[in-house]
């Protein structure tokens, strides 16, 4: 009887520990992750090192980068200035662009030489328009990309009635700022406008594919992300991102 009670006691303790462990892991809010630094390495000796700061509202405040290549280097910084929900990004040479966003943080328009316009179906990006200057009336041309979604994820995208590219996902992991879909937009604009629910692991297109590989830290955040591009028209290209967080 004593041994039976002792076994039940240890079983009870084990259940408590397991539940506590599960709750701790599940408590990670992927939407509040703040990247502090990114080390970027690409085939051919290209390397960049980014440092990111945030304001009191957790918006990106500045991005400083150092890098260029094996025999060159450059230093640059971008400062973010917010007016309401929209913001301006200005670099050290006073080149600036405007990003219009709504109060939910969704980017609606990026105003630069080739203006980018976003159209949404609810919270899902339905169409991305590149508006380029033209010499003939109406003095611009628009190149549109349509996005198709399923279960909170972008499945295919491409021009209307044209060849589309397809994403594939790891449904066991949620998407986060350091994943293949978000990270380059984050580096360019301080936030992303393509935000799938799950973690992208592959992109297939007409003449090749991209495969994505991740490792995680103890809190479930992406610690490294590797992108391997296999293009039928060029050698294999590998890019690696290494993250540090606040």
Secondary structure, DSSP 8 states (H G I E B T S, - for coil): -HHHHHHHHHHHHHHHHHHHHHHHHHT--GGG--EEEEEEEETTTEEEEEEEEE-TTS-EEEEEEEEE-SS-EEEEEEEEEEETTEEEEEETT--EEEEEE-TTS-EEEEESSSEEEEEEETTEEEEEEEEEE-SSTTSEEEEEEEEEEETTEEEEEESTTS--EEEEEEEEEE--TTSTTTHHHHHHHSS-S---SEEEEEEEETTEEEEEEEEE-TTS-EEEEEEEEEETTS--EEEEEEEEE-
